[in-house]
């Protein structure tokens, strides 16, 4: 249930006060009266439990009225015998959305229809959400009668929250998977959590692209530019544009409705700032020169009267009636030249091509160039530089000019595909900084002698001074060694590609001209092997002696210590605690305490002076703080949540003292970070560097995004999680910071654990790459399991047994003495029902450079506290293998 609620808030609901409605049935009609109060988690729980039917408003309650989700209502025709026709239509709309680079998801409404949902990674205005959904419907030739949010800015109708009971049918609504059966539309809680967890949020830029694409088809192609821009350009002419002069001299074209020609002239006059008297004079010229056989024109006075009426009407709202090129060009048929309406193309100061059917090739070429420059003219340069610096920071790269230029050009290229310079500014600066680095550090040149000169592409004209260029290079501010190494590899790759392309071309020619193909293929094979050798940089082929001094210094550095946990047994198995640069993965079934034990580890590390970041993708910071206070003060969390301290003075004093002590001893070193889709591994890398963290907890792995749109929005979850696991390992190694990443386990492993079986590396959900990347893999199990237990003789009966009992039975055949001592722990550490105690077992299934084994705890769920039982260090030699 908690997982489903978290998905609601990730995809649909807002963290700020949310307006909602509760369904009531009046006769055969279901109504959704709006509630005065705001939505609470208790309301959501009741909805999930089927105690009420919940509807929500998708917009925020205050300006600018934003939405993070929207949907199209798709009703199955009433004369249909089943739900298949509606489902077919929903799938068609989903496919249309996919073709527009948008991920959409189908929800069964619970009665006779479906909803097509889209979600966005950053909230957008309700108007933009509506336009996007309407655009999808238009492309599918579907008349959407209801789109949610249904009204902007204030919604008048709500949409049922998925997995809500429909009062007419008593069926559950909910998202559907491939196995959905329209004849038996059964929706389960488990399916909703699993499906929604895999849903992707669309990028805002893709939403805008769809709106612009369809909007440009639905609207006349005469959208004007800004009023100030056009007005200034018209005034700067000192005379009418050639197209307007043509209209005044030749009158309204025969194929254009006269009212339309009048309105074109009205727009021109208003945008030019002409008053009524000045405008009428122009209207008189057009009326006089319009051919008498014009099919839609009136007599002379009728034409002037029509113009005066249109001018007065439009003058009340001038901003809506701006002039643009294509007003005068409207009606030009395919294959006709613009010159028919007096257009002189890009020679005109206000020209902007709106007609893709123009057959004048020169005009087209000029216009395309004009549009490119227009696009560049409107780049918000500070926003571009800021976004570039943010990207560099999240990737852990240096914010120097060349790097910022590279990022800026990548961003521009992403949104404006028509920009493709031969040699970009960033490439020029990159090459210059590399040569400048070598010029200013000549002793380093020999280390990079394997760089191919072909990788450098900058040229200067013959009349330019090489000496001046050298002076410029000596004056350049140099990037860091790390950035320089990155640039060196880029230049090596460029050079190698050029060499390889030339070689392969020559091989192709040799083969076609060869008289002895065997000898030729042998020569080609040797040449390819040479290319393989060239592809490996010499700077990466270093002997151990090159690094041994650094490594030995590290070994004898007393300041570098492992971070101890709160369990002596766990510290023993981990060689003293959490080690620098290692990735620790902790897997567990739901509600077994994986977040709690990780948070407790972070508390202890913070208490000992280490800086710890807890990156939470599921729980809020205040939830984590409440659990921490409960754990630190040994206070039942239910008492805190139910506000019992307002009635119990002693409890209030204890709670206040606990908060003060926790803040004083732990607060300065602990960072509770609420994460979203933008907290990718690269972003976490930037956070580690910014906060100078000694330890990072990631809760939890399957909720991260990679930052790669293709992986994050694709259906291959395994590839996505594999990438995340690899990147987290890279972050740990790069920053020399231990990372604990919590992971889900798969259904088979969960079923095995519930039967008393041990979890192994195959238990981790989505990808074996998690176990491969991790230095240490641990599994936590805290629930009692039902299994057959021997009693008197050989008789067996089904009993609920603890994790303590499971470990004791596991050791009975190999170490009877230790097995019996584990059973005795039950008398030393009795379980307290008041704090919902249970025994927990932490299995270390993989430990690179350390020991594998099992650690025991008494887990007090109500206190969010794990108490270590430390049976290993108390009973056996710590140097033994277990």
N, C-alpha and C positions, 0 to 999 in steps of 0.2 A: 504493500500500500504506500509506504514512504517513497519508494522508487517512482511510482506512478505520479504522486504529488509533485515530486521534484521535476518530473518531465513536463507536467502541466506548467510549472513556473518557468521552465527552460523555453518551452515552445509557445505557450498561449497567454498565460497569466502574467500580470505585472507585479513587481515587488511593492509598488506603492498601492494605496487604497484602491480596491477593485470593485466596480459596480456590478451587481448581479441581480438575478430574478429567480424565483422559485415557482415551478409550474403548479397550476391547480386545474382540475377538470370540472367544467361546468356543462353538464349534459354530455353532448358528444364533442364538445369543443375544449381544447387545451389552451389555457391562457398563461402568460408569464408576467405577473405583476412585479414591478421593480421594487426592490427592498430598500428601506431607508438606510440601514447600516451597510457597512462594507463587508466583503467576503472574508470569511475566516477559514482557517484550516479545518476547524470543527465542521463547518458546512460542507467542505470538500469530502471529508471522511464520511459524513452522512450520505452524501451523493454516491460515493463508492460502495457503501454498504447497502444502497438501495432504499434508504429511508426518505429521500426526497429527490425530486427531479430538478437539476440545477441548470440554469442558463446564465451566460456571462456576456458582458459588453466587452468587445475587443479593444476599444479605444481607452486611453488614459482619460481620467476625469477632468484634467486641466489642459489648457493650451500648451503645446501645439497639437494636442489630441493625437497621440501616436499609437500605432498598432505593431505588434510583433508577429501577428498571424491574421489570416483572412481566409474566407472560403466561399465557394459557389454552391448554392443549394440546387440539387438535381432531383426532381421528382420523377418517379416512375409513372408513366401514363396510366390513368385509372382504368382504362379498358385492357390493360395488360394482365395476363393470368398470373404472372410471377414477377420477380425482381430482376430478371436477367436483362430486360431492355434498358432499365436505368443503369445497371452495372456496366453494360456495353458503352453507354454514353459517357459514364464517368471515366472509364478507361481511355476513351478517345480523347477526352479533355486532358487527362493525365499525360498522354502521349504528346499532345500538342504542346503542353507546358515543357515536357522534356526536350522537345525539338527546339524550344526557345531557351534552353540551358537553365530551366527551372525545375527543381525537385518538387513534386506534388504528391499528396497522399490521400487515399480514398477512405472515407469513414461511412459506415452503414448508419443511417439516421435512427434506426430502431423501429421504424414503421415501414414506409413504402418508398423511401428515397435514399439518397447518398449526399455526402458533402465532399467537395474537393478542396483540400487544405493546402496552403503554402505558408511557410514560415521564413522569417528573415533574421539575419544575424544581428542587425542593429535596428531598433524600432524606426518605422517610417510613418509619414502622415497617413491618416485614414484615407484621404483623397487619393494618394498615390497607390495605396493598396487596392482601393476600388478600381482604379484605372487599369492596374496590372491584371486583375481578375477579369475585368470586362474585356481586356485585350485578348486574353486566352479564349474567352467565349466567342469573341468575334472571329478569331482565326479558325475556330472549330465550327463556325456557322451555327452556333447555339445561342438562342435567346435566353439569357439568364434573367429570370424574373426576380430572384433574390440573391444579393451579394452581401456578405458581411465583412467588415462593419457596414451596416445597412444605411447609415445616414451620417453625414459629416457637417458640422463638427460634433453634434450631440446625437448619439444613437437613440433610436426609438424602439428598436427591437433587439432582443438578445439571441444568441445562438447556443444551443444545448452544448454543455461541456461533454466531450467524448467520454464514454463509459458511464452515461447517465441513463436512467430508466425512462422510456417513453410511456407516458401515461395512457395512451390509446391502446398500444399493443402489449404493454408490460415487458417488452423486449429491451435489451441493453443496446445502446448505440455504441459505436467503437470502431477504431481503425481495423482494416481488414488486411490479411496476408494472402499469399497465393492459394492457401487451402480453404479460403472462404467459400461456403456453400450457400447460394441464394435461396435454395429450398429449405435450408435449416440454418438460418442466420444466427448462430450462437456466438456470443462475444464473451470471453473470459478475462478476468483480472490479469492472469499471468501473461496472456497474449498481448494485452495493452502495454504493460510495462516493457516487455521485450521488444515490441514493434517500435514504440515511441523512443526507446533508448537509441535505436538505430536511425532515427529520422535526422536529416540534415537541414540546416537553416541556409536559405539562399542569401547570396551576397546582394547588397542594395544596388550595386551597379548593374546586376543582371535584371533586377526588377525594373529599373529605369530604362534599360535597353528595350525590354518588351513593350513598355508603354510608348517609348519614342517610335519604335518600329511600326506598331499598329496605328499609333496616333497620326503618323505622317501619311498613312494611307486613308484614314477616315476624314482628315481635315483637308481643306483646300491647300494646295502647295504654295501658299502665299503668306506664310507666317512672317510678320515683319520683325525686324531687329528692334533694339531698344529705341524709345522715342527720342531721347537726346541724340543718339548716334545718327538717326535718319534726318532729324530736323537740322542738325549742324551741317550735315553733308548737303542737304537741299539748299540751305542758306549760302553755303560756300560756293555753290554753282554760279550764283548771280543771274541765272537764267533758268528756264524750265529744262528738265531732262529731255533728251531727244524723243523718248516715247510719249511724253505728255505733249510736246510740240507737235508730234505726228497726230495725236488725238485731236488737238485743237485745230489743226490745219485740214485734216481729212475727215473729221467727225467720227462718230461711233462706227466701228466695223459692222458690216451687214450681218455677220454670223454671231454678233454679241448682242444680248438683250440691252435695250437702251437704258433701262433702270440700272443695270450692272455698270454700264459705262459712266452713268451719272454718279454712282456710288464710288467708283474708282477716282473720279475727279474730286468728289467730296473728301475722300481720304487724303488725297494729295494736298488739297487746300488747307485742311485742318492741320496736317503734319508740318506744312510749310509756314504755319502761323498767319495765314491770310484771313482777313475779316470777311464778313458777309458781302460787302460791296465789291471788294476785290475779287472774290470768288465768283460772284454772279457774272462779272465781265468775262471770265474764262468759260463759264457755262454757256454764255451767249455765243462765243466763238464756236464751241463744239456743236451747239444746236444749229447754227447757221450753216455749217459745213457738212453736216450729216446728210447723206444722200436721201432724196425724197422717197426713194423706193425702200427705205429701211423698214423691215417687216414689223418691228415692235415700237417704233417711235410715234409720238403724237405730233400735233402741229407745233409751231415754234413756241407759242405761249405755254402749251402743255408741257413741253420739255423744260422750260425755265421754271414753271411752277413745281414740277416734280423735283428739280434740283434744289430749289429753295426749301421745300419741305424736308428733303433728305438731309440738307446741311443743318437746318435748325434742330432736327432730331439727333443727329450725330454730335452736334456741338455741345450737347448737354453732358456727354461723356467722351471727351476727345481721346483719352488714353486707350479706349477700346477700338478706335478707328484710325489706326496708323497705316501709312502708305508703305507698300513693298513692291518690288519689281513685278512679281507675277500677277498683280491685280490687272495691270495693263496688258499682260500677256495671256490672260485666261482665255481659253477657247482655242489656243493655237493647237492645231492637230498634228499628229505624228507625221514627221517628214517635212513639215513646213519650217521655213527659216524664221528666226526671231525678227529679222529685218522687216518682215511684213507689218509689224506693229511699231516700227521705228527704233527697234532695239539696236544698240551699237556694241553690245557685249561688255567685256571687261574694260573697254575704253571709257565707259561711263563710271563716274565716281560712286554711284549708289548701286551698281550692278551686283546681283547675287543670283546664281543659277538655281532656279527652282524647278526647271522642266527637264527631266531626264530624257525626253524624246527629241531634244534638239538635234538636228542632223548636221549642224555646222561643226565640223571636227575641231577647227581652230578655236571656236568658242568654247567647246567642251574642255579642251586642254587648258585654256587660260583659266576657266572657271575652277577646274580641279586644283590648279595651283593656288588660286585665290582662296579656295576653301581651306586648303592646308594652312596658309598663312593666317586665315581667320581663326582657325582652331588654336594655333600657337599664340595668337594675340590674346586669347582669353584664358590662358593658363594662369592659375593663381599661384604665383611663384613662391610666396612664403609658405603657403599650404603644402606645395610640392616639396620644398626643402625640409619642412618639418616632418612630413610623412617619411621622407627618405632617411632622416636622422633617427626616427623611431624604428624603422626597419633595421637599420644598422645596429642600433642598440640591442634590439631583441635577438639579433644574430650574433651579438658579441663582437662586432667589428668596429674598427676605428672610425671616428667621425672626422675624416679629413676631406679636403675639397674633392679629390679624385673619387673617393668612395661615394660621396654625396652626389656627384655628377652621374656616376654609374647607376645609382639607385633611381635618381630622377629620370634618367633616360629610360630605364626599365618600366617605370610607372607610366610615363608618357606613351611609350610603345604599346603598353597593355591596353590603354584606352583609345589611342589614336593610331590605328594600324597603318595609316598612310604615311607616317613619318618614319623614314628609314635612311638616315644619312649614311654616306659612304664611310667616312671616318668620323665618329662622334667626338665631342669635346672630351668626354671621359677617357676614350681610348688614347687621345693625344696626350692628355695629362698623365695617364697611367704609364705610357711608354717613357715620357720625359722624366717622371719620378724614378723609374727603374734605372735609367742611364745616369740621372743625377746622383742616385744613391751610390752607384759604382764609381762615378767620378770622384765623389767626396769620400769614398772608402775604397781606394784602389787595391788595398790588400785583400779585399773580398772577391776581386775579379776572377782569380784562379778557381775559386769554389764554384763559379757559375759558367765555366767555359763550355759546358754542354748545351747552353742555350743556342737555338738556331737563329742566325741573323734574319732568316726569312720571316720570323715572327714579328719583326718591327715593320710598321707600315707607313709611318709619318714621312712626308716629303717636304722639302722647301724648294722654292724656285732657284734657278741657277744664279740669279742676280742678288740673292740674299746672302748675307755673310754667315758662314759657318762659325766664325769666331764669335760673332754676336750671340749666336744660338748657344754656344758653349758657355758664354758669360751668364746667359739666362739659366742654364742648367746648374751652374755653380751657385746661383742665388736662390734656387728653389728650396722651400722648406720640405724636409724629408718625412715620409711616413714612418711608422714603427717597423721594426724588423719583421714582425708577423705579417703586416700588410704587404711589405716588400716581397716576402716569400710567396704570398698569394698571387701577386702580380707576375712574379717570375714564372710561376706555373702556367698562368694564362698565356704569356708570350711563348713559352715552350710548346704549349698545345697548338697555338696558332701556327707556329713554325713547322711543327711535326705534321700537321694536317696538310700544309702546302707541299712539304717534301713527299709525304705519302701519296698525295694526289698525283703529283708529277711522276713519281716512280710507277704507280699503278697504270697510268696512261701509257708510259713507255713499255711496261710489261705487256699490255694488250697489243701494242704494235709489234713487239718482238714475237709474240705467239702467232699472230696472223701471217707474219713474214718468214717464219721459221722453216728451215729445211730439215731440222732434226728436233722434233718436239720434245723428246726426252731430255736432251741437253738443255734446251731452253727452259723447260719446267724446273730443272735442277737449279739453273741460274736464278729463276724467279723465286724459288723457295729460299735460296741463300739470301737474296735481296730482302725478302719479307722478314727473315730472321734478324737481319741487320736493323730493319725498322723496329722490330720488337725490342732490341737492345737499346736503340736510341730513345724509345718511349719512356725509359726508366731514368729518372733524374739521378745524376751522380751525387747530388747533395743529400739524397736519402739513403745512400749506401755508405754507412759509416761504421767503423769497428766499435766494439764495446768500449775500448779505451777512450773513445771520444766522449763518452757519457759517464764513465765509471766514477770519475771524481765527484760529479754531481750526485750520483746514486749513493756513493759511500757517505758523503756529507749528510745526505738525507737519513741514512741508516743511523748515524750517530747524533742526530739532532734531537736533543732532549725536549725541545718545545713541541715536537710533533708526536702527539699521542692519539690513541684510539679513543673514541667517545664511548664511555661506559653506559650500559643500560641499567635498569633497576633490578635486574636478576643476575646473581652471581653465576648461576648455571649457564645462562645465555652468554654472559661475558666470557666464561671459560671456553665455550664452543666457538665463539667468535674471536678467539685470540686476544681477549682484553676488551672487546667492544667493537663499535662500528669503525671501519677502516677508511682512510682517505681514498677517494676516487672509486669506491665500489658501489655497485647497484644491488640493493637488497629488495627482493620482491616478496611480499607477504600476501598469500592467498587464503581465503576462508569462505565458508558458506555464509549466506546472509545472517545478520544478527548474532554472530559469534564473537564480536568484540574486536575486529581488526582495526577499526578506527580508534577505539578506546586504547588498545595496547600501543598503537603508534603515537597517540597523543600523550600517553604516559611516558613513553620514551623521550618525546620532545620536552616534556616538563622537566625530567631529570637532567637532560643535557643542558637546558636553559639554566637550571638551578646551579649547575657546576660551572657556569660562565660561558658556555658555548652559544653562539648565535644560531637560532633555529627558525626555519620558515616552514609553516604548515600550509600547504597549498590545497585548499578544499574545493572540489568541484561539485560536491553534493550538499554538505551542511554549511549553514551560514556561520559567520564568525561568532555571533552571540550564542548560537547553539553550542559551539565548541567551548566557549568561555563558561557557560552554565555547567557543562559536563566537567570542566576542569575544576571549578569551584567545588562541585559535589565531591570529586575525587580527592582534592587537596584537603578539604575540611571534614571528610568522611560524613557528609550530609546526604541523606536520601534525596535524590534529585526530584522525586515526586513532590516533596515538601516545598522545594524551591519553585517548581513549575506551577503549583497550585496556590502560591503566595501565602503559605501558612505562617511565614515570618511576620505578617502584618497582625496576626492574632497571638503569636507566641513570642514574648519579649526575649526569652533566653535564646531561642532560635535566631531571632533577628540580630542579637549581639554576636552570636557565633558566626553567622553568615557575614556580617560586616567585618569582623576581625579576620576571617578567612580571606575575604576579598582584598583587604589591605595587605595582609602578609603575602598573598599570592602575587599581588602587583609589585610589592617591594622586592621579593626574592627572585621572581621569574619574569615579571612583565617587561623589563628592559631588554631581555634577550630573546623574546619569543614574538614572532610575527604570524598572525592568523590572516591568511590571504584568501579572500573569496575569489575564485577563478571562474572564468567563462570560456567561450569558444576561442577567444584570442590568446589565452594563456597556453600557447604551444610550448614544446620543449625549448625552442629558441627564446621565447619570452621568459621561461623559467631560468634559462641561462643568464639572461640580462638581470633578473631579480637577484640571483645568487651573487653576481658581481656587484650589483648596486648596494646590496645590504651586507656584503662580505659575510655570507652565511657559512657556518661550519657544518650544518646538516639541513637537508630538505626532505620533508615528508610530502608525498603526492597521493592524494585521496580522491579519486582513484584512477588507475591507469586507463580503463576503458572509456572514460569520459573526456580524455584529452583529444584535441585535434592536432593534426600534423602541421597545418599551415599550407598544405598542398590541396587546392580546391578539388582536383581530380580524385585524390584519395578520400578526402573528408566528405565529399558529396556522392562518392561512388557506392556501389553495393558490396564491394569486396572488403568486408570488415577485417579479414585476416591480414591483408596487405597493409591496411591502415595501422592496425595494432603492431604489426611487425616493425613498421617504420618508427612508431612511437617508442617501442622498447629499445630499438637501436639508437635512437636519438637521445633517450634518457641516459643510456650507458655512455654515449659520447659526452653529454653534459657533465656527468659524474667524473669522467676521466679528465676532461678539459679543465674543470675547475678544481679538481682534487677534493671534491666534496662528496661525502657519502649521501646516497639518496635511498630512501625507503619508499617504494612504490607499491601501493595496495592494488590487488587484482581480484576480480571475480573468478570463480571456478565454474566449470561447465556442469551441465545437468547430470551427466553420467557420474562425475566425481562426487557431486552432492548426494546422489542416490547411494553411492558406495559408502560415503562417510556416515550416512544415516543408518547404515547396517553394521557400523563398527569397523569398516575397512580403513586402511591408511591411504592418505592422498599421496600421489607421486607427481612427477613433473608434467605428466600429461593432463593433470587436473586444471591447469591454468586456461582460462577461457580465451578463445579467438585465435591464439597463435602460439605454436611451440617456440617461436622466436623469442618470446618473453623469457622462457627458461634458458634459452641459449645465450641471451644477452646478459642475464643476471649473473652476478658473482655468487650470490647466495639466494636460495629459494626456501621460504619457510611457509608452513601451513598451520593455521590455527583452527582447532575444533573445540567447541565448548558445550555442545548439546549432549544430553543423555541419549543413548541409543538403545533400541530394542533388539535383544538377541537371546538365543537359547543358552541357558546357564545350567551347569550340572549342580544337582543338590545332593540328596542321599543316594549313594550307589551310582548307578548310571542314568538315573532319571534326569530328564531335562525339562525345564519350563521356560516360557518366554518372560523375560524380565527387562526392566529399564535399568541400565547400568551406566556408571559415570566414566569419564575419560581416565580417571585414576584407576579404575578397575580394568579398563582396556589395556593400559600400559603394564599393569601388574601381570595380567594373563599373558601378554606378549613376551615378558621376560621369564616366565615360570620355568620354561624348559632350559634356558641358557644361563640364568642367574637367579636361582631360587631365593637366595638370601636378599638380594636387592628387591626382588618381587615382593617378598613379605614386608620389607621396610616401607615400600610404597603403599601397601595396604594400611600400615600403621599410621601413615600420614593422615588418613581419614579421621583418626582419633585426635590427632594434634591440631588439625585444621578442619574443624566441624563447619558444616554449611548452615547458614542462617537464612531462614525463609524470608525474614523481614527485609533483607537486602538482596533477595533473589539470587542467592549464591549458587554457583556450580563449579565444577573442576574443569580446567582448560589444559589442553595439551598442545604445545608448539613443536611441530616436527620440522627439523632442518633436513631437507631432502637433498640439497646441493649446497656445498660450501667450498668454493675454490680457495685453497690454501688454508683451510681450517677443518674442523671435525663436524661430522654429522651426528645427530642425536635428537633426544626429545627432552623438552623442558616443561615442568608442571607449574600450574598456578591455581589459586583459588580466585575465581572471578566473581566479584560482587556487582551485578548488573545495575542495581539501583544506585550504587556509589560510583559507577564508571571506573572501577578500580581493580587492578590485577595484583594479587599478592603472590610473590614468588615462593615456591616451596623448597627450592634449592636442595633437592635430594641427591644430585650428582656430586657437587663439591663437598657435601657432608658425609658421603659414604664411600667414595672411591678416589683413587689417586688421580689427580687432575691431569697427569701426563698420559694416562691410559687412553686408548681409543674406545669410544662407545658408539 
